[in-house]
Amino acid sequence: MCRNIKTLFNFEPPATEIEIRDASLQFVRKLSGFAVPSKANEAAFDAAVDEVAASARRLIRALVTSAEPRNREVEAAKARVRSAERFGRSPGRGD
């Protein structure tokens, strides 16, 4: 589940609200053990996602680096190559 959480800091263009929300959702899913909460837990689950997203936004805004921003396409290509090496597939095939 947490494998889907990606680094969001120091990219050009910067992380979008959707990316931050998706990472926060994955984090709360991992902590709670629920992919989808029950109706009884839905309010607490949604509040936790909102709080984690707010914390993530503050963190990303507060971090500083002297490194050049990373290019999303280049990093995605590197990830595809790593995945292909790990799982024995050709990069970009989508199998």
C-alpha positions in Angstrom: 0.0 0.0 0.0 2.7 2.5 1.0 4.6 1.7 -2.2 2.2 4.2 -3.8 3.4 7.1 -1.7 5.8 9.1 -3.8 8.3 11.8 -2.9 6.6 15.2 -3.4 9.3 17.6 -2.5 11.6 19.4 -4.9 9.9 18.7 -8.2 9.2 21.0 -11.1 6.3 21.6 -11.3 5.6 21.4 -7.6 3.3 18.7 -6.1 -0.4 19.3 -6.8 -3.1 19.3 -4.2 -4.3 16.0 -5.6 -0.9 14.4 -5.2 -0.7 15.5 -1.6 -4.2 14.3 -0.9 -3.5 10.9 -2.6 -0.3 10.4 -0.5 -2.2 11.4 2.7 -5.0 8.9 1.9 -2.5 6.1 1.3 -0.8 6.9 4.6 -4.0 6.9 6.6 -5.1 3.6 4.9 -1.8 2.1 5.9 -2.1 3.3 9.5 -5.7 2.3 9.9 -5.6 -1.0 8.0 -8.7 0.1 6.1 -8.8 0.6 2.3 -12.4 1.9 2.8 -13.6 2.6 6.3 -16.9 1.5 7.7 -19.6 4.2 8.1 -18.9 4.2 11.8 -15.2 5.1 11.1 -15.7 7.3 8.0 -15.7 10.7 9.8 -12.5 9.8 11.8 -10.8 8.5 8.6 -11.7 11.5 6.6 -10.6 13.9 9.3 -7.2 12.0 9.6 -6.7 12.4 5.8 -7.4 16.1 6.0 -5.0 16.5 8.9 -2.2 14.5 7.2 -2.7 16.5 4.0 -2.5 19.8 5.9 0.7 18.6 7.7 2.2 17.4 4.4 1.5 20.8 2.7 3.2 22.6 5.6 6.1 20.3 5.5 6.6 20.7 1.7 6.4 24.5 2.0 8.9 24.6 4.9 11.6 22.3 3.4 14.6 24.0 1.7 17.3 22.6 -0.5 20.1 23.8 -2.7 19.5 21.0 -5.1 17.9 21.6 -8.5 14.3 20.6 -8.7 13.8 17.1 -10.2 12.0 16.6 -13.5 8.9 14.5 -13.1 9.3 12.8 -16.5 12.9 11.9 -15.9 12.1 10.5 -12.4 9.2 8.5 -13.8 11.4 7.0 -16.5 13.9 6.0 -13.8 11.2 4.4 -11.8 10.0 2.4 -14.8 13.5 1.1 -15.4 13.8 0.1 -11.7 10.5 -1.7 -11.8 11.5 -3.5 -15.0 14.7 -4.7 -13.4 12.8 -5.7 -10.2 10.0 -7.6 -11.9 11.7 -8.6 -15.2 9.6 -6.7 -17.6 10.5 -4.2 -20.4 10.0 -0.6 -19.3 6.9 1.1 -20.6 5.1 -2.1 -21.7 2.4 -1.7 -19.1 2.0 -5.4 -18.4 
